[in-house]
Amino acid sequence: MEDKELTEQIIGCAMKVHSTLGPGFLESVYRKALAHELRKAGLRVECERPITVYYDGVAVGDFSADLLVESRVMVELKANQSLATANEVQLVNYLTATRIEIGLLLNFGAERLEIKRKTRTYRPKARPEDFIL
């Protein structure tokens, strides 16, 4: 399964959770519900996986990834009224620290599920003039 297909499957499961539960719950409720949906879909999911951050070969900090799906996609969950740039930066830093290439930032706290797909390495968006017909 390619990363794009996998992230689309994760997003589909997140949409199902959000449409069923709606906004207003704690992040932990959405994490457990999404992990359940992902497992029902046949995906391997690790919840709150501990990760150590290294600097110059020295452990300098620890954090827990909300979800790691198929050991390839990091999923960071929020339950806020809206996402902030700091949430996106946090996910990219987590991707950099783990060398995982792709991540999803999902906010269940808004009326509509907010979704941001992030990569560890910068990939400029394609512009219409980049395509030659």
C-alpha positions as CSV (number, residue, x, y, z in Angstrom):
1,M,0.0,0.0,0.0
2,E,1.4,3.4,-1.0
3,D,1.6,6.3,1.5
4,K,-1.1,8.3,-0.4
5,E,-3.5,5.3,-0.2
6,L,-2.7,4.7,3.4
7,T,-3.2,8.3,4.4
8,E,-6.5,8.4,2.6
9,Q,-7.6,5.3,4.5
10,I,-6.6,6.9,7.8
11,I,-8.5,10.1,6.8
12,G,-11.6,8.0,6.0
13,C,-11.5,6.3,9.4
14,A,-11.0,9.7,11.1
15,M,-14.1,11.1,9.2
16,K,-16.1,8.2,10.4
17,V,-15.1,8.9,14.0
18,H,-15.8,12.6,13.7
19,S,-19.2,12.1,12.1
20,T,-20.1,9.7,14.8
21,L,-18.8,11.5,17.9
22,G,-18.7,15.1,16.7
23,P,-16.6,17.7,18.5
24,G,-16.4,18.2,22.2
25,F,-14.6,15.2,23.6
26,L,-11.0,14.9,24.9
27,E,-8.2,14.0,22.6
28,S,-7.9,10.6,24.3
29,V,-11.4,9.7,23.3
30,Y,-10.7,10.4,19.7
31,R,-7.4,8.5,19.9
32,K,-9.0,5.4,21.2
33,A,-11.9,5.6,18.7
34,L,-9.6,6.2,15.8
35,A,-7.3,3.4,16.8
36,H,-10.3,1.1,17.0
37,E,-11.5,2.1,13.5
38,L,-8.0,1.7,12.0
39,R,-7.7,-1.8,13.5
40,K,-11.1,-2.7,12.2
41,A,-9.8,-1.7,8.7
42,G,-6.9,-4.2,9.2
43,L,-4.2,-1.6,9.9
44,R,-1.4,-2.0,12.5
45,V,-1.6,0.9,15.0
46,E,0.6,1.9,17.9
47,C,-0.9,4.3,20.5
48,E,1.2,6.8,22.4
49,R,4.4,5.3,21.2
50,P,7.4,6.7,23.2
51,I,10.0,8.4,21.1
52,T,13.4,9.8,22.2
53,V,14.8,12.9,20.5
54,Y,18.6,12.9,20.0
55,Y,20.9,15.9,19.4
56,D,24.5,15.3,18.5
57,G,24.2,11.7,19.6
58,V,22.7,12.6,23.0
59,A,19.2,11.9,24.2
60,V,17.7,15.4,24.9
61,G,14.0,14.7,25.2
62,D,11.1,12.4,24.9
63,F,7.6,12.6,23.5
64,S,4.8,10.2,22.7
65,A,3.4,9.9,19.2
66,D,-0.4,9.8,19.4
67,L,-0.7,7.1,16.7
68,L,1.8,5.4,14.4
69,V,0.1,3.5,11.6
70,E,1.8,0.7,9.8
71,S,5.1,2.0,11.2
72,R,5.0,4.6,8.3
73,V,2.5,7.3,9.1
74,M,2.6,9.4,12.3
75,V,-0.8,10.8,13.3
76,E,-1.0,13.7,15.7
77,L,-4.5,14.4,17.1
78,K,-5.9,17.6,18.4
79,A,-9.3,18.5,20.0
80,N,-9.2,22.3,19.6
81,Q,-11.5,24.8,18.1
82,S,-9.0,25.2,15.2
83,L,-5.5,24.3,14.3
84,A,-2.6,26.6,14.8
85,T,0.7,26.9,12.8
86,A,2.4,25.6,16.0
87,N,0.5,22.3,15.7
88,E,1.9,21.8,12.1
89,V,5.4,22.7,13.2
90,Q,5.1,20.2,16.1
91,L,4.2,17.4,13.7
92,V,7.0,18.3,11.3
93,N,9.5,18.3,14.2
94,Y,8.2,14.8,15.3
95,L,8.7,13.6,11.7
96,T,12.2,15.0,11.6
97,A,13.1,13.4,15.0
98,T,11.8,10.0,14.0
99,R,12.8,10.1,10.3
100,I,9.3,9.1,9.4
101,E,8.4,10.7,6.1
102,I,4.7,11.4,6.3
103,G,2.3,12.5,9.0
104,L,-1.3,13.6,9.5
105,L,-2.5,16.3,11.8
106,L,-6.2,15.7,12.6
107,N,-8.3,18.1,14.6
108,F,-11.5,16.6,16.0
109,G,-12.5,19.7,18.0
110,A,-14.0,21.8,15.2
111,E,-17.4,21.4,13.6
112,R,-15.7,19.8,10.6
113,L,-12.7,17.5,10.9
114,E,-9.6,19.5,10.1
115,I,-6.8,17.6,8.2
116,K,-3.3,18.6,7.4
117,R,-0.9,16.2,5.6
118,K,2.8,17.0,6.3
119,T,6.1,15.5,5.1
120,R,9.5,15.5,6.7
121,T,11.1,16.8,3.6
122,Y,9.9,19.9,1.9
123,R,7.9,19.2,-1.3
124,P,6.7,22.3,-3.1
125,K,3.1,22.2,-4.4
126,A,2.7,21.7,-8.1
127,R,1.6,24.9,-10.0
128,P,-0.5,24.8,-13.1
129,E,2.4,26.2,-15.2
130,D,4.5,23.1,-14.1
131,F,2.3,20.9,-16.3
132,I,3.0,20.7,-20.0
133,L,0.1,19.5,-22.1
